[in-house]
Amino acid sequence: MEISVTTEIKCPKALVWQAITDIANCKNMISAIIDLTVIEKPETGLVGLKWRETREMFGKEASETMWITEAVEGQYYCTRAENCGAVYLTKMAVTEDNGKTILSMSFSSESMSFIGKVFSALMGLLMKKSLVKMLEKDLQDIKQYLENK
């Protein structure tokens, strides 16, 4: 399953980048995040940053350990999480378009087992709408946090 969402933020690109890479502060920006603990912090850059995030999903608390696998300063970073035989990949990107700052989030998931793939195919369509709403809400929370500073 692959999902992409975007939002325009009325702030400079550098400020948006600074906010989305301040992982420890995300629980203050994104309302669904209940708790966040940084586990590993690299000496320089973002790659290797690892954290455990607890958020409300579908009415329940869910915790995932995530880490940054790739990053280009001021442009994007990619995260990975693994749970119950599935791999979850997310990309957060900041671009400028005619003086406007665009924040985008792409999410994909892939089951590693045959049964997981069958289950994913059946449940994917049902979950996709909910996941789109959740990702859009995350971006709206970030937008509101930055624009109301």
N, C-alpha and C positions, 0 to 999 in steps of 0.2 A: 504494500500500500504506500502510495506517495501523496503527500499533501503540501501545498505551498500557499502561504498567505502573505499579504503585504499591507503596510500602512504608511501614510505620509506623516512626518513629524515636523512641526514648525520650530526646529532647533538646528543649529549647525551640525553637520555630519560628525565632526570631532566630538561634540558633546554626547551625541547618541552612541558613538563607538565607546566612549569612556563609560557610559552607563551600562551598556550590555556586556562589557568585559569586566565589570565590577561584580563578579559572581557572588561574592559574600553579601552584597547589598541587594541581590535580586529578591529576597523575601520581603524587602521593604517596597519594592516596585510592583511585584506580581501578586495579586490577591490570592491566587490559588496555592501559592507556596506557603506551607505552614512552618517548615523548619528547613534550614540549610546549614550544612557543616562542611567546611573545606577540609579535605583529607590530606591532599598533597599539593604543594605549591612549588612550581619550578623556580629556579634561581632567576631566570630571565624569560621573558615572553609568556605566551599562553599555553603552548603545547605541553601537555603533561599535567596541567591543572586538573585535579580530581576532587569531586565533592559528592556528598550524599544529600539528596533533596527529597523532602516529604511534602506531598501536595495532596489536595483534595481532588479526586478523580471519580466521576460517576457516583458521588455521594459517599465515597469511602476514602480513607487515607492510604496512600501508596508511596513507598520509598524506592528510589532508584539511585544507584551509584553511577555517575557520569564522569567522563573525562574528555578533555579537548585533544583531538588527534591531529588537527591541522589548523593553521591560522595564517592570515596575511594581515599584518598590522593596518588598521584603519579601513579594512574592507570586509573580511569575513572570518568566522571560525566555525569549525565542525566538531560536533561531540558524538560520542558513542556510549551506549549503555547496553548491557546484556542481562536478560532476565527470562527465566522459564523457557529456555531454548530459543529465544528470539533475540535479534540484534536490532537496536533502534539507533538511527542516525539522524542528527539534526544539524542544519546549517543556518547560522544567523549572519545576515549580510546587511551592510549599510552602503547605499549608493546615493549619488546626487543626480537629479534630473531637472534641468532648467532652474537651478537655484533651490530646488526642493530636496529635502532629505527623505529617502525611502528606506524603511526598515522591512526586511523580508525574512521569513522563517520557512524553511523547507524541512519536512519530516518524512522519513521512510522507515518501514519496519519489514523485517524478513524473518520468517521462521526457519530454523535450521533442521527441524525434523519433518518427516513425511506427515505425521499426524498433525503437527503444528501448521503445516502448509495447508492441509485440508481445512482445518478449523479456521485459519486465517482467511481462506477464500470464502467460506460461508459467513463468517462474522464481519469480515472487512467492510462490506457494504453497509451493514447496520452501524458499525462504529465510526465510519468515515465522517458522517455529518457531525457527530458529537465531537470528534477530534478537531475538525475544522473550527467549530465554535470555540473549543478550548484554546486553540492556537491563536485565533482572532482575539479572544479575550486577553491572552497574555500580551499581545502586541498593543492592544488598546490600553492596558494597564501601564505599559512602558511609556506610551505616548502621553497619557494623562500625567504620569509622574514627571516627565520632562517638561511638558508644556505648562505645568502649574508650579514649577520651581520658582 
